[in-house]
Amino acid sequence: MTVRTIHLTTPLKDADLKGLKIGDQVLLSGEIYAARDAGHKRLVKLIREGAALPFDAKGAVIYYTGPTPAPPGQIIGSCGPTTSSRMDAYMEDILSAGIKATIGKGGRSPEVREIQKRHGAIYFSAVGGTGALLSENVTKVELVAWEDLGTEALRRLTVKDFPVIVANDLAGGDIFLEARAHWARKI
């Protein structure tokens, strides 16, 4: 597999995603939205009600994270990825709203990969256990909605060269399945 490094700026466009393949390293810049389980539940409720979302979902990226409080002198605390499979039940609604990518850790189900293909969306993986390091790529944080959710409130993060890997591409490729198959052949 040839590893490429690609720079992308949000909001993402269909053309940005067309050439991406699993394993590509992507450096994201622009705005991404931090939301975990509770935030997804509220987003889906708004989508199903036909209500306005608290941000423009067209081409947006959702990062599955609940940042810790910012230490003195910093704008954000640790902001590492959370397990993506916990958001699988929300994917059809979220992607139908125009979201083009999600960021988390771990694999996605075959059903989610099909939903992503149908909506022309991809899944990026960020390396777990690197929350403090990833926070260095966040240049601005804004509370968007649901302050009552604490660390799970919806936040807009402005990022510069935020490092992610294409884990599921538009063709339904899955880096986790490919890696398992590769190593099974080696054993």
Stockholm file with secondary structure:
# STOCKHOLM 1.0

chainA/1-187         MTVRTIHLTTPLKDADLKGLKIGDQVLLSGEIYAARDAGHKRLVKLIREGAALPFDAKGAVIYYTGPTPAPPGQIIGSCGPTTSSRMDAYMEDILSAGIKATIGKGGRSPEVREIQKRHGAIYFSAVGGTGALLSENVTKVELVAWEDLGTEALRRLTVKDFPVIVANDLAGGDIFLEARAHWARKI
#=GR chainA/1-187 SS CCCCEEEEESSCCHHHHHTCCTTCEEEEEEEEEECCHHHHHHHHHHHHHTCCCSSCCTTCEEECCCCCCCCTTCSCCCCCCCBGGGGGGGHHHHHHTTCCEEEEBSCCCHHHHHHHHHHTCEEEECCTTCHHHHGGGEEEEEEEECGGGGGGSEEEEEEEEEEEEEEECTTCCBHHHHHHHHHHHHC
#=GC SS_cons         CCCCEEEEESSCCHHHHHTCCTTCEEEEEEEEEECCHHHHHHHHHHHHHTCCCSSCCTTCEEECCCCCCCCTTCSCCCCCCCBGGGGGGGHHHHHHTTCCEEEEBSCCCHHHHHHHHHHTCEEEECCTTCHHHHGGGEEEEEEEECGGGGGGSEEEEEEEEEEEEEEECTTCCBHHHHHHHHHHHHC
//
